[in-house]
Amino acid sequence: MDRDALLQYRHSKDWEQEADRFRLPNFTYPAYYQTQAFHGITQGYLNPDAAVTYDPVTKYVLPPNEEWVRQGLIDRIRCRPRRILDLGCGTGSMTLRLKQAFPNAEVVGLDLSPYMLVVADEKATQAKLDIQFQQGNAEQTGFPDASFDLVTASLLFHETPPAVSCRILQECFRLLSVGGEVLILDGNQSTLRWADWLTEIFEEPYIKDYAAGSVDAWMGAAGFESIRTEDVFWTNQVTRGMKPLPRSFVMVEPEASTIAEQWAMG
Ligand SMILES: C[S@@+](CC[C@H](N)C(=O)[O-])C[C@H]1O[C@@H](n2cnc3c(N)ncnc32)[C@H](O)[C@@H]1O
């Protein structure tokens, strides 16, 4: 990591002024978020240092390499989305890839941290990609029901307590139209369960609880169907689910025997 380049970037802008472009008035941060020093940074993502260091560090912690892991999510998208929401978008690394994969889609990136959004917006501008970045809580986004056909979250759930991840999945369900997809990319829960040393390396307050849980089960509890988790290398996983038709709309096919009986009775 080039320390001088990082320092130069840190001092290249007035972070408070830039962050004001994204800060919502009277915005309340969830308690699990503002009390923790994620990655050992005081105040976690509510410190511009988190935004400055995020990309240079992330490229070393996603084996075999960041491109491969992120492409693991893109490759598992089955729909042709028109409206995409990337929750906990951070510095936008996945959001930009989503827009590149689906250039005609409207893409929104949502995050609690205004500093992460400053970096995300800057990266999108440099790449000439039209993406809307905004501050918000993934548990309660404020978007209307059924307003997206693809919702993603990458590297978010290992940083949220499981109860919060479950509420985020309920919100994804509400936000998706019928047939819409949710894709969650994160650490591989089975690997993290036996590789304790991995959970010790990173200063992540909720990663052990994440490892003990199951994104599959959380997604099922939120109402999703056709749920499937696949390994991305042995360190990461992508879980995909689909929003089904409401039960009241599902046509029940008459049993073949019933049809035969009706024929027999004339
Ligand atoms: C590890 S970063 C992942 C960033 C990005 N998705 C990526 O793939 O690199 C986690 C991000 O989730 C954000 N976050 C955590 N809880 C959130 C919530 N409830 N709503 C929105 N963003 C949240 C943090 O601010 C942080 O930017």
The ligand as an SDF file (V2000), in Angstrom:
LIG
                    3D

 27 29  0  0  0  0  0  0  0  0999 V2000
  -17.5260   -3.8480    4.1970 C   0  0  0  0  0  0  0  0  0  0  0  0
  -18.3500   -2.4980    3.5070 S   0  0  0  0  0  0  0  0  0  0  0  0
  -18.8860   -3.1530    1.9400 C   0  0  0  0  0  0  0  0  0  0  0  0
  -18.9470   -2.0950    0.8820 C   0  0  0  0  0  0  0  0  0  0  0  0
  -19.2870   -2.5740   -0.5290 C   0  0  0  0  0  0  0  0  0  0  0  0
  -20.5740   -3.1850   -0.6270 N   0  0  0  0  0  0  0  0  0  0  0  0
  -18.2520   -3.5070   -1.0980 C   0  0  0  0  0  0  0  0  0  0  0  0
  -18.6120   -4.5440   -1.6480 O   0  0  0  0  0  0  0  0  0  0  0  0
  -17.0640   -3.1910   -1.0280 O   0  0  0  0  0  0  0  0  0  0  0  0
  -19.8660   -2.4230    4.3930 C   0  0  0  0  0  0  0  0  0  0  0  0
  -20.6480   -1.1580    4.1110 C   0  0  0  0  0  0  0  0  0  0  0  0
  -21.9640   -1.3160    4.6340 O   0  0  0  0  0  0  0  0  0  0  0  0
  -22.3850   -0.0900    5.1790 C   0  0  0  0  0  0  0  0  0  0  0  0
  -23.5040   -0.4000    6.1120 N   0  0  0  0  0  0  0  0  0  0  0  0
  -23.4730   -1.0820    7.2620 C   0  0  0  0  0  0  0  0  0  0  0  0
  -24.7040   -1.2040    7.7830 N   0  0  0  0  0  0  0  0  0  0  0  0
  -25.5600   -0.6040    6.8960 C   0  0  0  0  0  0  0  0  0  0  0  0
  -26.9660   -0.3900    6.8550 C   0  0  0  0  0  0  0  0  0  0  0  0
  -27.7720   -0.8190    7.8160 N   0  0  0  0  0  0  0  0  0  0  0  0
  -27.4690    0.2960    5.8070 N   0  0  0  0  0  0  0  0  0  0  0  0
  -26.6820    0.7630    4.8190 C   0  0  0  0  0  0  0  0  0  0  0  0
  -25.3400    0.5960    4.8040 N   0  0  0  0  0  0  0  0  0  0  0  0
  -24.7780   -0.0820    5.8300 C   0  0  0  0  0  0  0  0  0  0  0  0
  -21.1370    0.4990    5.7930 C   0  0  0  0  0  0  0  0  0  0  0  0
  -21.2230    1.8840    5.9550 O   0  0  0  0  0  0  0  0  0  0  0  0
  -20.0830    0.0840    4.7560 C   0  0  0  0  0  0  0  0  0  0  0  0
  -19.9080    1.0730    3.7930 O   0  0  0  0  0  0  0  0  0  0  0  0
  1  2  1  0
  2  3  1  0
  2 10  1  0
  3  4  1  0
  4  5  1  0
  5  6  1  0
  5  7  1  0
  7  8  2  0
  7  9  1  0
 10 11  1  0
 11 12  1  0
 11 26  1  0
 12 13  1  0
 13 14  1  0
 13 24  1  0
 14 15  1  0
 14 23  1  0
 15 16  2  0
 16 17  1  0
 17 18  1  0
 17 23  2  0
 18 19  1  0
 18 20  2  0
 20 21  1  0
 21 22  2  0
 22 23  1  0
 24 25  1  0
 24 26  1  0
 26 27  1  0
M  CHG  2   2   1   9  -1
M  END
$$$$
